[in-house]
């Protein structure tokens, strides 16, 4: 599975941080604090370290972090930005979840990740965690909802086609896309985890115009690939959207959900 563009990750990080459900962050923090010190947190698909920057401030001093990604350039950027004090950087292909470095890990974290995986991939990874009774905090899973303050007649068709594309293979098999959170809930419940879910909505306003523009441009190719809309229709829709990004009622909301799963025993 290849990594994401570092610029995109940088643009989304502040909005991700604000979107996270506070109650689940608190519960995650208490769980780590209650483990036998020093606890280790494994962040999978770490990118440039956004999850660490968002969560490490909530954890006890001495908590160890293991950051895992397959993209060496993103791992190098993370190490450059974060340093190596209490942090280990690991390159690993998550298509091989059995080989994840789980020794000493109390909980696995992932942000904007599980919606990219297939049902088979997620089931295999969750099985690996369950065998060791390791917790999971999976944040910012896309739920299929995008709503703009200023409507356009093609909005629903654009989002529907984008959501169809989210079900295609992103490197981990046919992706769950907007169905990821519910799939995780069902599987984890069967594996004897207590599961809590809360919305974590992106609220993009004028101050996040650059993110909004990048998000809009990221919709174009997937929607064109689905092919139910003509290029000129998408072009007209994009022109309308871009014209209002920095104006009144130019914002949008993008739905996500956070999930915290803790072993019952």
VOKE-89366 format. One line per field, with one value per residue (C-alpha): residue number from 1; residue in one letter; y, x, z. Coordinates in nm, 2 decimals. Example, Ala and Ser with C-alpha at 12.3 -4.5 7.8 and 13.67 -1.06 7.14 Angstrom:
2
num = 1,2
residuo = a,s
v = -0.45,-0.11
u = 1.23,1.37
w = 0.78,0.71
// end
This chain:
265
num = 1,2,3,4,5,6,7,8,9,10,11,12,13,14,15,16,17,18,19,20,21,22,23,24,25,26,27,28,29,30,31,32,33,34,35,36,37,38,39,40,41,42,43,44,45,46,47,48,49,50,51,52,53,54,55,56,57,58,59,60,61,62,63,64,65,66,67,68,69,70,71,72,73,74,75,76,77,78,79,80,81,82,83,84,85,86,87,88,89,90,91,92,93,94,95,96,97,98,99,100,101,102,103,104,105,106,107,108,109,110,111,112,113,114,115,116,117,118,119,120,121,122,123,124,125,126,127,128,129,130,131,132,133,134,135,136,137,138,139,140,141,142,143,144,145,146,147,148,149,150,151,152,153,154,155,156,157,158,159,160,161,162,163,164,165,166,167,168,169,170,171,172,173,174,175,176,177,178,179,180,181,182,183,184,185,186,187,188,189,190,191,192,193,194,195,196,197,198,199,200,201,202,203,204,205,206,207,208,209,210,211,212,213,214,215,216,217,218,219,220,221,222,223,224,225,226,227,228,229,230,231,232,233,234,235,236,237,238,239,240,241,242,243,244,245,246,247,248,249,250,251,252,253,254,255,256,257,258,259,260,261,262,263,264,265
residuo = x,x,x,x,x,x,x,x,x,x,x,x,x,x,x,x,x,x,x,x,x,x,x,x,x,x,x,x,x,x,x,x,x,x,x,x,x,x,x,x,x,x,x,x,x,x,x,x,x,x,x,x,x,x,x,x,x,x,x,x,x,x,x,x,x,x,x,x,x,x,x,x,x,x,x,x,x,x,x,x,x,x,x,x,x,x,x,x,x,x,x,x,x,x,x,x,x,x,x,x,x,x,x,x,x,x,x,x,x,x,x,x,x,x,x,x,x,x,x,x,x,x,x,x,x,x,x,x,x,x,x,x,x,x,x,x,x,x,x,x,x,x,x,x,x,x,x,x,x,x,x,x,x,x,x,x,x,x,x,x,x,x,x,x,x,x,x,x,x,x,x,x,x,x,x,x,x,x,x,x,x,x,x,x,x,x,x,x,x,x,x,x,x,x,x,x,x,x,x,x,x,x,x,x,x,x,x,x,x,x,x,x,x,x,x,x,x,x,x,x,x,x,x,x,x,x,x,x,x,x,x,x,x,x,x,x,x,x,x,x,x,x,x,x,x,x,x,x,x,x,x,x,x,x,x,x,x,x,x,x,x,x,x,x,x
v = 0.00,0.33,0.65,0.97,1.31,1.49,1.82,1.67,1.52,1.86,2.04,1.79,1.76,2.07,1.98,1.61,1.73,1.94,1.67,1.39,1.31,1.44,1.17,0.89,1.06,1.07,0.71,0.61,0.81,0.65,0.30,0.37,0.53,0.22,-0.02,-0.15,0.12,0.19,0.13,0.12,0.26,0.14,0.38,0.21,0.41,0.69,0.92,1.21,1.16,1.34,1.09,1.11,1.49,1.48,1.22,1.21,1.52,1.33,1.04,0.99,1.08,0.78,0.63,0.47,0.51,0.28,0.45,0.23,0.30,0.15,0.48,0.55,0.92,0.97,0.78,1.00,1.31,1.19,1.11,1.45,1.63,1.43,1.31,0.97,1.03,0.76,0.69,0.40,0.41,0.09,0.03,-0.25,-0.36,-0.38,-0.64,-0.86,-0.79,-1.10,-0.95,-0.62,-0.54,-0.60,-0.69,-0.48,-0.29,-0.20,-0.04,0.02,0.36,0.45,0.77,0.79,0.43,0.16,0.29,0.21,-0.15,-0.45,-0.66,-0.95,-0.72,-0.57,-0.91,-1.05,-0.75,-0.75,-1.12,-1.05,-0.79,-1.00,-1.29,-1.06,-0.87,-0.54,-0.24,-0.03,0.34,0.39,0.76,0.96,0.68,0.84,0.77,0.88,1.21,1.54,1.85,2.20,2.51,2.64,2.36,2.26,2.03,1.78,1.75,1.43,1.26,1.37,1.23,0.91,0.85,0.93,0.69,0.42,0.48,0.46,0.09,0.02,-0.13,0.12,-0.13,-0.35,-0.52,-0.38,-0.11,-0.09,0.29,0.44,0.09,0.06,0.17,-0.06,-0.35,-0.29,-0.26,-0.60,-0.78,-0.64,-0.72,-1.08,-1.08,-0.97,-0.61,-0.32,-0.08,0.29,0.50,0.88,1.12,1.31,1.56,1.78,2.14,2.32,2.70,2.99,2.95,2.60,2.71,2.54,2.21,2.26,2.32,2.01,1.80,1.92,1.85,1.51,1.43,1.49,1.18,0.93,1.07,1.08,0.72,0.61,0.77,0.85,1.23,1.39,1.58,1.91,1.85,1.79,2.10,2.32,2.18,2.24,2.60,2.66,2.51,2.69,3.03,3.01,2.84,3.17,3.34,3.34,3.00,2.84,2.58,2.21,1.92,1.58,1.30,1.06,0.84,0.75,0.41,0.29,-0.09,-0.23,-0.60,-0.70,-0.92
u = 0.00,0.15,0.15,-0.03,0.10,0.27,0.10,-0.24,-0.16,-0.03,-0.35,-0.59,-0.40,-0.55,-0.91,-0.85,-0.74,-1.05,-1.28,-1.16,-1.42,-1.30,-1.47,-1.30,-0.96,-1.01,-1.11,-0.81,-0.58,-0.71,-0.67,-0.30,-0.24,-0.38,-0.15,0.17,0.43,0.59,0.30,0.36,0.13,0.16,0.03,-0.02,-0.03,0.14,0.22,0.42,0.32,-0.02,-0.17,0.13,0.11,-0.26,-0.25,0.09,0.01,-0.28,-0.07,0.15,0.52,0.72,0.47,0.65,0.54,0.60,0.52,0.46,0.42,0.52,0.63,0.99,0.96,0.68,0.86,1.17,0.96,0.80,1.14,1.27,0.97,0.94,1.28,1.35,1.30,1.05,0.96,1.05,1.00,0.92,0.87,0.62,0.37,0.03,-0.08,0.11,-0.06,0.08,0.42,0.34,0.57,0.33,0.56,0.47,0.19,-0.11,-0.32,-0.30,-0.40,-0.49,-0.63,-0.82,-0.71,-0.96,-1.20,-0.92,-0.90,-1.11,-1.33,-1.08,-0.79,-0.97,-1.08,-0.73,-0.58,-0.84,-0.78,-0.42,-0.50,-0.76,-0.52,-0.30,-0.60,-0.46,-0.69,-0.77,-0.84,-0.94,-1.02,-1.15,-1.30,-1.50,-1.87,-2.00,-2.15,-2.04,-2.27,-2.20,-2.35,-2.43,-2.61,-2.56,-2.79,-2.51,-2.39,-2.56,-2.45,-2.09,-2.09,-2.26,-2.00,-1.72,-1.85,-1.87,-1.51,-1.42,-1.51,-1.24,-0.90,-0.67,-0.39,-0.55,-0.83,-1.17,-1.21,-1.49,-1.51,-1.81,-1.90,-1.58,-1.69,-1.99,-1.79,-1.53,-1.80,-1.96,-1.63,-1.49,-1.80,-1.77,-1.41,-1.52,-1.43,-1.63,-1.68,-1.75,-1.82,-1.87,-1.89,-1.58,-1.70,-1.47,-1.60,-1.43,-1.48,-1.30,-1.00,-0.95,-0.99,-0.67,-0.79,-1.13,-0.98,-0.75,-1.05,-1.26,-0.98,-0.94,-1.30,-1.26,-1.06,-1.26,-1.59,-1.47,-1.35,-1.70,-1.83,-2.20,-2.13,-1.98,-1.65,-1.83,-2.08,-1.80,-1.62,-1.92,-1.98,-1.61,-1.62,-1.93,-1.76,-1.43,-1.60,-1.75,-1.48,-1.35,-1.69,-2.00,-2.16,-1.87,-1.79,-1.87,-1.89,-1.74,-1.86,-1.62,-1.65,-1.40,-1.40,-1.24,-1.24,-1.11,-1.08,-1.35,-1.12
w = 0.00,-0.11,0.11,0.07,-0.05,0.24,0.14,0.17,0.51,0.63,0.51,0.68,1.01,1.19,1.08,1.18,1.53,1.58,1.45,1.70,1.96,2.29,2.50,2.30,2.33,2.71,2.72,2.50,2.73,3.05,2.90,2.81,3.15,3.33,3.15,3.32,3.25,3.01,2.77,2.40,2.13,1.78,1.51,1.18,0.85,1.05,0.75,0.88,1.25,1.27,1.51,1.74,1.74,1.82,2.09,2.26,2.47,2.63,2.74,3.05,3.03,2.93,2.69,2.40,2.04,1.75,1.42,1.12,0.75,0.42,0.25,0.34,0.25,0.49,0.77,0.70,0.73,1.05,1.21,1.10,1.25,1.57,1.66,1.81,2.19,2.29,1.92,1.70,1.33,1.14,0.77,0.72,0.45,0.62,0.36,0.61,0.94,1.10,1.09,1.27,1.55,1.84,2.13,2.43,2.25,2.46,2.18,1.81,1.67,1.31,1.15,0.83,0.75,0.79,0.53,0.28,0.37,0.25,0.48,0.45,0.54,0.84,0.97,0.94,1.12,1.39,1.44,1.50,1.76,1.93,1.97,2.19,2.35,2.21,2.20,1.89,1.85,1.48,1.42,1.13,0.92,0.63,0.66,0.31,0.40,0.24,0.26,0.13,0.28,-0.07,-0.26,-0.62,-0.82,-0.88,-0.52,-0.45,-0.77,-0.72,-0.36,-0.47,-0.74,-0.51,-0.25,-0.52,-0.60,-0.23,-0.25,-0.51,-0.42,-0.25,-0.20,0.07,-0.14,-0.23,0.02,0.28,0.23,0.42,0.55,0.75,1.10,1.10,0.98,1.25,1.52,1.42,1.40,1.72,1.91,1.80,1.92,2.27,2.26,2.41,2.12,2.14,1.83,1.80,1.50,1.41,1.15,0.94,0.94,0.66,0.65,0.49,0.72,0.57,0.21,0.09,0.23,0.08,-0.27,-0.24,-0.13,-0.42,-0.67,-0.52,-0.60,-0.98,-1.09,-0.89,-1.01,-1.37,-1.33,-1.22,-1.54,-1.47,-1.50,-1.81,-1.79,-1.87,-1.59,-1.34,-1.48,-1.43,-1.08,-0.99,-1.12,-0.90,-0.59,-0.63,-0.69,-0.34,-0.13,0.02,0.04,0.26,0.29,0.11,0.37,0.39,0.63,0.57,0.79,0.98,1.28,1.56,1.71,2.03,2.10,2.43,2.52,2.76,2.97
// end
